[in-house]
Amino acid sequence: MRGIISHGAYLPHRRLDRSTIAAVAGTGGGKGTRTVASYDEDTTTLGVEAARRALAATDVRPEALWFSTVEPAYVDKTNATTVHAALRLPADVIAADFGGAVRSATAALRSALAGGPTTLVVSSGIRTGLPGSSDEAQGGDAGAALLVGDDTAGPVLAELIGSGTATDEFLDRWRTPGDVRSKQWEEKFGETKYLPLAKAAVAAALADAGIDADRVDHLVVASTHARAAKAAVRKLGVDGAKVADDLSSSVGNPGAAQLGMLLSAALDAASPGQVILVLSLADGADALVLRTTDALASHRTLAPVADQVGAGAPVAYGKFLAWRGQLTPEPPRRPEPARPSASAAGRSEDWKFAFVGSRDRSSGALHLPPRRVSREGGAIDDMEPAPMADVEGTIVTYTIDKLVYSPSPPVVFAMVDFDGGGRAPVELTDIDPADARIGGRVAMTFRRLFTADGIHNYFWKARPVGDGVPADDTTTEA
């Protein structure tokens, strides 16, 4: 039996109210909200956060990692290796990119389901468009991760029982290299091309599974062509009550991550023994038929998609434009940072990418960042790795710095005491400065500090969790 062993999705903290767009852009907008990646997030960091959630819910470790996005942080360089480093996977776990088009994410999942090693399929998307455009309002940002393997590796939550595909060459949505926005041909044309492909792929998948459409309990449809997706739903013979919410009104369409995100949400809602039909429409049609197993009942899902949809905080449209590079506000009058050193990063890979400190074997003293000499007893080179990325902490004190360089000032720095020992200065993220509190609880999250000379400086920040415990406030402000 081969199928999905674990799953996870990540929705950024910020939400853009579509009704605020027209007042600034003069057009566009609409109802509902869309998720917005922060200034310190990119498709790589979104993928890391989704993957962390998928792996935290199981003891099974991947033997391969496929990463797919249409908006890569790097070209020429493999982005999957950064995800690999942040997850602290062994060197013999191959990491590779599936990129260039939305369908690449579906291809990565199909490749993993076809057989081979236990594979972590990670996808992410940061979708935007010109100010006031439909793509800007209807897009969304998200990450998704699906751990795929055989039941010999671990309990399978949903087994693959059928698949089908249909491919055709036609121009629907495109973007040339270097362009910041996608373009789309007339929607009616795309609908006429996608509909027969969808029917053919679904018919083949159901036949492969040996079931009829009335046996489907959950229908998941992912596509950047909303009109074609709605038309396909009406023509597939599946009861409309069984069609999963595409989250377009609350999250938006995150492109390559949409399939994984919606499948993760469907698994959150499914019960053992149910059939999930997944249809992806992107430069063709791909259909997968999955049957959930008894293992789903005892699976511990971290941060279900529905819970994340109901969380988050608003972001102003002007700040959204600045984060997207379409509005350039006055920066802090401080020198911009120099480019990060590749050699220095290579020497401290575990600390920089996986937030691993060192612990003195004799005294148990924890060092953040790692040290060769213990602060207790002075032992030299007698340390063991101390992974801290999944350890929460408490804010001891914090500073609001309005002078230091940041892509989105001001910066909130905090001194954090980690549970079980260890203290480190950490930048806070996903927080309004007025909401920072001593005693507040935080968790670590993988982010991008800045980009200089085309090099992304990735490291870990802390984000608020829970309500926190306000205490004696000794804040400083620069």
Beta strands, then each sheet from edge to edge (+ up, - down):
strand 1: 2-10
strand 2: 14-17
strand 3: 33-36
strand 4: 64-69
strand 5: 94-99
strand 6: 119-126
strand 7: 141-150
strand 8: 158-166
strand 9: 173-174
strand 10: 183-184
strand 11: 218-223
strand 12: 275-281
strand 13: 285-292
strand 14: 313-314
strand 15: 356-360
strand 16: 366-367
strand 17: 383-387
strand 18: 393-401
strand 19: 411-418
strand 20: 423-427
strand 21: 441-452
strand 22: 455-464
strand 23: 476-477
sheet 1: 5+ 4+ 6+ 7- 1+ 8- 13+ 12- 11-
sheet 2: 3+ 2- 14-
sheet 3: 9+ 10-
sheet 4: 16+ 15- 17+
sheet 5: 20+ 19- 18+ 21- 22+
sheet 6: 20+ 19- 18+ 23+
end
